[in-house]
Amino acid sequence: MEHNFWHERWKMNQIGFHRDEIHPHLQQYGSKLGIKSGGRVFVPMCGKTNDMLWLLKQGFQVLGIELSPLAVAAFFAENDLQANIRQQGEFLSYEIEGLQVLCGDFFALQLDDVGEIDAVYDRGALVALPAQMRLDYVAKMAQLLKSDVNILLIALNYPQVEMSGPPFSLPPTEIARLYQAWCEIDLLANEDVLAQEAALQKRGLTQLHEQVYRLVVK
Ligand SMILES: C[S@@+](CC[C@H](N)C(=O)[O-])C[C@H]1O[C@@H](n2cnc3c(N)ncnc32)[C@H](O)[C@@H]1O
């Protein structure tokens, strides 16, 4: 999706993807990030997710990246956090102890911007992107990550004909297309979540599964 699409969504507060509570699958499968206290977790396209605070509470360092300045400002303001704000290359960096959010374009990230990443938590990033951009997304990830990094990915799987994204459907064949060349793929959970997603039912969905993967960079 184009930048303007997301800027508009934040401006109009059309952020049905945001949940105030911590994602249950992060709480359940967070250990699959496979890192110890002090490890650094990358949260691409983080919005204003409170999942970053949960990760911080587990003793991890957190690095988020988010396009929308409104989202980044809201994350810190709504959590009463006073961020140290400075320019870092192309990005505006918001930082508190242990947690940094870069405001800018994920696709512009270079290794120097992110530093060492020990694990990735992807909820709402890959599913937000149409097919061609998904290829660009994994190419960028592959550039930023070293071997043995674990990616905890929360995907959605539904009949794409029933609704246009975002969120887009990512069936196992699509996960294989994107990751099998450079990651080991392990499906951890496959849960029917249709009943919990009234808004997506209204958009026409009759089937919806949330699928949790652990991907390990080869
Ligand atoms: C579906 S939302 C998910 C947000 C968050 N991960 C969550 O779980 O609530 C997708 C987010 O990606 C952000 N985004 C879209 N394109 C981006 C880009 N090129 N670089 C950085 N962030 C981007 C949007 O502004 C939006 O906040």
The ligand as a MOL file (V3000), in Angstrom:
LIG
                    3D

  0  0  0     0  0            999 V3000
M  V30 BEGIN CTAB
M  V30 COUNTS 27 29 0 0 0
M  V30 BEGIN ATOM
M  V30 1 C -1.8890 -3.2250 10.0350 0
M  V30 2 S -0.9520 -1.9690 10.8430 0 CHG=1
M  V30 3 C -0.2040 -2.9260 12.1360 0
M  V30 4 C 0.4070 -2.1000 13.2380 0
M  V30 5 C 0.9960 -2.9250 14.3980 0
M  V30 6 N 1.9800 -3.8820 13.9510 0
M  V30 7 C -0.0760 -3.6070 15.1870 0
M  V30 8 O -0.0260 -4.8420 15.3030 0
M  V30 9 O -0.9850 -2.9230 15.7050 0 CHG=-1
M  V30 10 C 0.3610 -1.6950 9.6950 0
M  V30 11 C 1.2660 -0.5480 10.0930 0
M  V30 12 O 2.3540 -0.4590 9.1760 0
M  V30 13 C 2.6550 0.9000 8.9880 0
M  V30 14 N 3.3780 0.9870 7.7110 0
M  V30 15 C 2.8780 0.8230 6.4770 0
M  V30 16 N 3.8270 0.9550 5.5370 0
M  V30 17 C 4.9820 1.2020 6.2020 0
M  V30 18 C 6.3260 1.4500 5.7870 0
M  V30 19 N 6.6590 1.4570 4.4940 0
M  V30 20 N 7.2570 1.6710 6.7350 0
M  V30 21 C 6.9350 1.6630 8.0630 0
M  V30 22 N 5.6730 1.4340 8.5090 0
M  V30 23 C 4.6980 1.2130 7.5940 0
M  V30 24 C 1.3040 1.5830 8.9890 0
M  V30 25 O 1.3710 2.9600 9.2430 0
M  V30 26 C 0.5830 0.8160 10.0890 0
M  V30 27 O 0.7540 1.4160 11.3400 0
M  V30 END ATOM
M  V30 BEGIN BOND
M  V30 1 1 1 2
M  V30 2 1 2 3
M  V30 3 1 2 10
M  V30 4 1 3 4
M  V30 5 1 4 5
M  V30 6 1 5 6
M  V30 7 1 5 7
M  V30 8 2 7 8
M  V30 9 1 7 9
M  V30 10 1 10 11
M  V30 11 1 11 12
M  V30 12 1 11 26
M  V30 13 1 12 13
M  V30 14 1 13 14
M  V30 15 1 13 24
M  V30 16 1 14 15
M  V30 17 1 14 23
M  V30 18 2 15 16
M  V30 19 1 16 17
M  V30 20 1 17 18
M  V30 21 2 17 23
M  V30 22 1 18 19
M  V30 23 2 18 20
M  V30 24 1 20 21
M  V30 25 2 21 22
M  V30 26 1 22 23
M  V30 27 1 24 25
M  V30 28 1 24 26
M  V30 29 1 26 27
M  V30 END BOND
M  V30 END CTAB
M  END
